[in-house]
Amino acid sequence: MQTYDVIVVGSGNAALCAAIAALEKGAKVLVIEKAGPEEFGGNSRYTAGAMRFAYEDGEELKPFLSHVDAEKLAKTDFGAYPRSKFFQDLEGFNEGHPLTEQQKMLVDQSFETVRWLAGHNIQFEPIYTRQAYEKNGRYVFWGGLTLAIEGEGEGMVQAERTEVVRLGGEIRYHCEAEALLTEEGKVIGVRCKSEGEKQEFRASAVVLACGGFEANAELRKEYIGPNWDQAKVRGTRHNMGAGLRMAKEIGAATFGSFQGCHAVPMDLHMPNYGNTEIPFIERKNYRKICYFLGIMLNARGERFVDEGENFRNYTYAQFGKAILEQPKGFAWQIFDKKVEHLLYGEYRFWDASFVEANTSEELVEQLDGVDKEQALKTIQEYNQAVDEGIPFDPTILDGKRTQGLRLNKTNWANRLDKPPFKAYPVCCGITFTYGGLKVNEKAAVVHKNGQPVKGLFACGELVGGVFFNGYPGGSGLTSGAVFGRQAGYSAADFSKQ
């Protein structure tokens, strides 16, 4: 039987941050992953690598940037994203709940955690293509999100895995955790199925970092709602809720919003779990999150959300749910030529589904599954309601809106009047779940009796109480890193006791 100081279950951003932190403290660390090396990295590998964190001035970001165009950087306005704004953004999704200790920890440790990652050979770059618009000769960032790890999600987990190995960590693939080993109320290891055989690995501490239950259709139905078995899984197929189950089996307390989840508009024809035939770094291209530049219609031919309610950073993780709630669970996103150059690259992805026409009438005829008469009426009424007296400005909440509609668009409302017109069919793609385990300030899992479970820590999607009814974009990876770092430090310290 092999013995370690710390065992980390999972191989995504949170897991690898936990391993790096524990190794930094001198612990002997084993990372175990259910998938093979071709699928390592969990949900993190499917992301764009963006990380939201608090900062007071753009100058604070420059030390994190390894490869930078100095001339472009001199014309860049990063703005500021103070802790107070980060707190405000989170609180806006809390449905009246006060900020949790977990949310406070996320914000308070966000900047230091990004700096810590940069100190571990993780390289960052400004998100010019998605978070900045050129205005008066300068690149203006918007929505509080500025930096991503180089290479997006793929680059992130590759770089973190390289750091784990460099520091002396061991990684085992095809090693599925099945149960926690306990002795007198203390976690002492993990029972696994490794290469088809039962094995036990002993450790002084275990960090659970193996994701939520978003890939488990039955648990989605049980916790989120009856229609949620129909959602497509945007990320890994391996997040079946095993960490949650194993912890609950030994009495761990749950916490947070089990009805909540991160769910985005995705290409209607996306295969479940994305297209496994293409690289991970391309699978993000099934997202379709530029709805704020146009309108969305459901099967009744009606708009059903205010597409310009806020910057898409604050709405995209909720609008997947809104689509799922529509008749037949799909919608069409419609744009005209005026905004085509602003659409993200996934709208030009080789596998993107869309229809195109030179008139609204011709476009509507191609919208499968839609009440065509009502759809045309909706487009015409929308065009008539647009306030043309306000200039369009995607760098701010510009107030360019419609007037007099049952559901107005409150920002970035342009008439759909310049052909060709394009429409993209979308559905709901679930990314991760919000409900999870209760952890304390040390990222130790809390028992139902209110005391920490000795030797057990958690991070990543498994931490409940971080997100409730929504999610400001980029917070998920930051949360994984913040709680991963803390879990790794705490597990290493516990192992020394």
SVG drawing of the C-alpha trace seen along z (x, -y; Angstrom):
<svg xmlns="http://www.w3.org/2000/svg" viewBox="-48 -62 59 68">
<polyline fill="none" stroke="black" stroke-width="0.4" points="0.0,0.0 1.4,-3.4 1.4,-6.3 1.5,-10.1 1.2,-13.3 -1.6,-14.6 -3.8,-13.0 -5.6,-15.3 -8.6,-13.9 -9.1,-15.5 -6.9,-17.2 -8.5,-20.5 -7.4,-24.0 -8.4,-23.7 -6.9,-20.3 -3.6,-21.3 -3.4,-24.5 -4.0,-22.4 -1.1,-20.1 1.2,-23.0 0.4,-24.6 1.0,-21.4 4.2,-20.7 5.4,-24.2 5.1,-23.3 7.2,-20.2 4.4,-17.6 4.6,-14.3 1.7,-14.6 -0.3,-12.2 -2.9,-13.5 -5.4,-10.9 -7.5,-11.3 -10.4,-9.1 -9.7,-10.0 -6.7,-9.1 -4.1,-11.7 -6.0,-12.6 -8.9,-13.9 -7.1,-15.2 -7.9,-18.8 -11.6,-18.4 -13.8,-21.3 -11.0,-23.8 -9.7,-22.5 -12.8,-23.7 -12.6,-27.3 -11.2,-30.5 -8.8,-30.7 -10.1,-34.1 -9.7,-35.0 -11.6,-37.7 -9.8,-39.4 -9.8,-42.6 -7.2,-45.3 -7.0,-49.0 -5.0,-50.1 -4.0,-48.7 -0.3,-49.1 -0.8,-46.2 -1.4,-43.9 1.8,-44.5 4.0,-42.2 1.8,-39.3 2.3,-39.7 5.1,-37.6 4.8,-38.2 3.4,-41.6 3.3,-44.1 4.7,-47.2 3.2,-49.5 -0.2,-48.0 0.0,-48.0 0.8,-51.7 -2.6,-52.3 -4.5,-50.0 -6.9,-51.1 -7.4,-48.3 -9.5,-50.5 -9.9,-49.3 -11.9,-46.5 -11.8,-47.2 -12.8,-44.7 -16.0,-46.7 -17.1,-46.2 -16.3,-42.5 -18.4,-42.1 -21.2,-44.1 -21.2,-41.9 -21.4,-38.7 -24.1,-40.1 -26.2,-41.0 -26.6,-37.3 -27.3,-36.3 -31.1,-36.5 -31.0,-38.7 -28.6,-36.5 -25.7,-38.3 -22.2,-37.6 -21.0,-34.3 -17.6,-33.7 -16.7,-31.7 -17.5,-34.7 -15.5,-37.1 -12.5,-34.7 -12.8,-34.6 -12.6,-38.3 -10.1,-39.0 -7.6,-36.4 -8.2,-36.9 -5.4,-39.3 -2.8,-37.5 -3.8,-34.1 -3.2,-35.4 0.1,-36.8 0.9,-33.4 0.1,-31.6 2.3,-34.0 5.1,-33.1 4.6,-29.4 5.3,-29.9 1.7,-30.5 1.7,-33.1 -1.1,-35.7 -2.2,-37.8 -4.8,-40.6 -8.1,-39.4 -8.1,-41.9 -10.3,-39.8 -13.2,-39.4 -12.9,-42.0 -11.7,-45.2 -13.0,-47.4 -10.9,-50.0 -12.2,-53.5 -10.5,-56.7 -7.3,-54.9 -7.2,-53.1 -8.1,-49.6 -10.8,-49.9 -11.5,-47.0 -15.0,-46.5 -16.9,-44.3 -14.1,-43.9 -12.4,-41.1 -8.9,-41.7 -6.5,-38.8 -6.5,-35.1 -3.9,-32.4 -2.0,-32.0 -3.4,-29.2 -6.8,-29.5 -8.1,-26.5 -5.8,-24.0 -2.7,-26.2 -3.7,-26.7 -3.9,-23.0 -0.9,-22.1 1.2,-24.8 -0.2,-23.8 0.5,-20.2 4.0,-21.0 4.5,-22.9 3.2,-20.0 5.6,-17.6 8.5,-20.1 7.9,-20.3 8.0,-16.6 4.3,-15.6 3.0,-12.3 0.0,-12.0 -1.9,-8.8 -4.5,-8.5 -7.3,-5.9 -7.5,-6.0 -11.1,-6.5 -11.8,-7.5 -14.7,-5.4 -14.7,-6.0 -12.8,-7.8 -10.9,-5.7 -11.5,-6.7 -10.3,-5.7 -11.8,-7.0 -13.4,-9.9 -10.3,-10.9 -9.8,-10.6 -6.8,-8.5 -6.8,-7.9 -8.9,-6.9 -10.1,-3.6 -9.8,-3.6 -10.3,-1.6 -7.0,-1.9 -6.5,-0.3 -9.5,2.0 -8.2,3.1 -9.1,2.1 -6.4,0.2 -6.0,-1.8 -3.8,-4.9 -3.1,-6.2 -2.5,-9.8 -2.4,-12.2 -4.9,-14.5 -7.1,-14.3 -8.3,-17.2 -11.4,-16.6 -11.2,-18.6 -13.2,-16.3 -15.9,-18.7 -19.7,-19.0 -22.5,-16.8 -23.2,-18.6 -22.5,-15.5 -25.0,-13.4 -28.4,-13.7 -30.2,-12.1 -28.7,-14.4 -29.4,-17.4 -33.1,-16.4 -33.1,-15.8 -31.4,-19.0 -31.9,-21.6 -35.2,-20.6 -37.1,-18.2 -36.0,-19.7 -32.3,-19.7 -31.6,-16.2 -32.1,-17.7 -29.3,-20.2 -26.1,-19.5 -22.9,-19.1 -20.4,-21.7 -17.4,-20.2 -16.0,-16.9 -18.2,-13.8 -16.5,-12.7 -18.0,-15.1 -20.7,-12.8 -20.9,-14.0 -18.5,-11.4 -16.8,-13.9 -20.1,-15.1 -21.2,-11.5 -18.0,-10.3 -18.0,-13.2 -21.7,-12.9 -21.1,-9.2 -18.9,-10.2 -21.2,-12.9 -20.1,-16.0 -22.4,-19.0 -23.7,-20.4 -24.0,-24.1 -25.1,-26.6 -27.6,-26.6 -28.2,-23.1 -30.8,-24.6 -28.2,-26.9 -25.7,-26.3 -23.5,-28.0 -25.3,-27.4 -24.6,-29.2 -26.1,-29.5 -24.5,-26.8 -24.8,-25.8 -28.0,-23.7 -26.2,-21.0 -23.3,-20.6 -22.6,-17.0 -23.0,-16.3 -19.6,-17.0 -18.5,-18.8 -17.0,-17.3 -14.3,-14.8 -12.8,-14.7 -11.4,-18.2 -8.9,-19.7 -10.1,-20.9 -9.0,-24.4 -11.4,-24.5 -14.4,-23.1 -15.1,-26.4 -16.3,-27.5 -19.7,-25.9 -20.5,-28.8 -22.6,-31.5 -22.5,-34.5 -22.8,-37.6 -26.6,-37.8 -26.1,-41.3 -25.3,-42.5 -28.6,-41.2 -31.8,-39.6 -32.9,-36.1 -36.2,-34.5 -37.9,-31.4 -40.1,-28.8 -43.1,-31.2 -41.2,-33.8 -40.9,-36.0 -38.0,-37.6 -37.7,-36.2 -34.8,-38.1 -33.4,-41.6 -30.4,-40.8 -28.8,-44.1 -29.5,-43.8 -25.8,-44.0 -22.4,-43.2 -22.4,-39.6 -20.0,-38.8 -22.9,-39.1 -25.6,-37.4 -24.2,-34.6 -24.1,-32.1 -27.8,-32.7 -29.1,-32.9 -28.5,-29.2 -31.1,-28.5 -33.5,-31.0 -33.2,-29.2 -33.8,-25.8 -37.0,-27.2 -38.4,-28.1 -40.7,-25.9 -38.7,-23.0 -35.6,-24.3 -34.0,-26.3 -33.7,-29.7 -32.3,-31.6 -29.8,-34.5 -30.2,-37.1 -27.7,-39.7 -27.2,-41.9 -24.1,-43.1 -23.5,-46.1 -22.3,-44.0 -20.8,-41.1 -17.2,-42.3 -17.9,-42.3 -19.0,-38.7 -16.6,-36.4 -14.6,-33.8 -17.0,-31.0 -19.5,-32.5 -17.1,-31.9 -16.0,-28.5 -16.0,-25.9 -18.6,-23.8 -20.9,-26.7 -24.6,-26.3 -26.3,-29.3 -28.7,-30.4 -28.3,-33.6 -30.5,-35.8 -30.8,-39.2 -34.2,-40.1 -35.9,-39.5 -38.7,-37.7 -36.2,-35.3 -34.4,-34.8 -37.5,-34.0 -38.5,-31.3 -35.3,-29.4 -35.8,-29.5 -36.7,-25.8 -39.2,-25.2 -40.3,-28.9 -43.7,-30.6 -42.6,-32.4 -45.4,-35.0 -44.8,-36.0 -41.0,-36.0 -41.3,-38.5 -43.7,-40.7 -41.3,-40.6 -38.3,-41.8 -40.4,-44.6 -41.7,-45.8 -38.2,-45.6 -36.8,-47.7 -39.5,-50.4 -38.9,-50.6 -35.1,-51.2 -34.1,-54.7 -31.8,-56.0 -31.0,-59.2 -28.5,-57.3 -25.1,-56.3 -24.0,-52.6 -21.0,-52.0 -20.1,-48.5 -17.5,-49.6 -20.1,-50.9 -23.7,-50.3 -24.7,-52.8 -28.5,-53.1 -29.3,-52.6 -32.6,-50.9 -36.0,-50.2 -39.1,-52.0 -42.6,-50.6 -42.1,-46.9 -43.4,-44.3 -39.8,-43.4 -37.4,-46.2 -33.7,-45.8 -32.0,-48.3 -28.5,-48.6 -26.9,-48.1 -30.2,-48.1 -29.4,-48.4 -32.0,-48.0 -31.7,-44.8 -31.7,-46.5 -28.4,-45.9 -28.2,-42.7 -27.1,-40.0 -28.8,-38.8 -27.6,-35.7 -29.3,-33.5 -27.7,-30.9 -29.7,-28.2 -28.8,-27.8 -29.6,-25.5 -28.5,-25.3 -25.0,-24.1 -24.4,-23.4 -20.8,-24.1 -20.8,-23.5 -23.1,-23.3 -23.2,-25.7 -24.3,-23.5 -21.5,-21.6 -19.8,-20.9 -19.5,-23.3 -15.9,-24.4 -14.3,-26.7 -11.7,-29.4 -9.0,-26.7 -10.9,-24.9 -11.5,-22.1 -14.8,-20.2 -17.3,-20.7 -19.2,-17.8 -22.9,-18.0 -22.1,-18.4 -20.4,-21.7 -16.8,-20.5 -14.2,-20.1 -13.8,-16.6 -10.2,-15.7 -8.0,-15.3 -10.5,-16.3 -10.4,-19.4 -12.2,-20.6 -11.9,-23.1 -13.2,-24.0 -16.8,-23.2 -17.2,-21.1 -17.2,-24.3 -20.8,-25.4 -21.8,-29.0 -19.6,-30.8 -22.3,-31.3 -26.1,-31.3 -28.4,-32.6 -25.6,-33.7 -22.0,-34.3 -19.8,-37.2 -17.6,-35.7 -14.1,-34.6 -15.0,-34.0 -15.1,-30.2 -11.4,-29.7 -10.4,-32.3 -12.5,-30.4 -10.9,-27.2 -7.4,-28.7 -8.2,-30.5 -9.7,-27.5 -7.2,-25.1 -4.3,-27.1 -5.8,-27.2 -6.8,-23.5 -3.3,-22.6 -1.7,-24.7 -4.1,-23.4 -3.7,-19.8 0.1,-20.0 0.0,-21.7 -2.4,-19.1 -0.1,-16.3 2.7,-17.7 0.7,-17.5"/>
</svg>
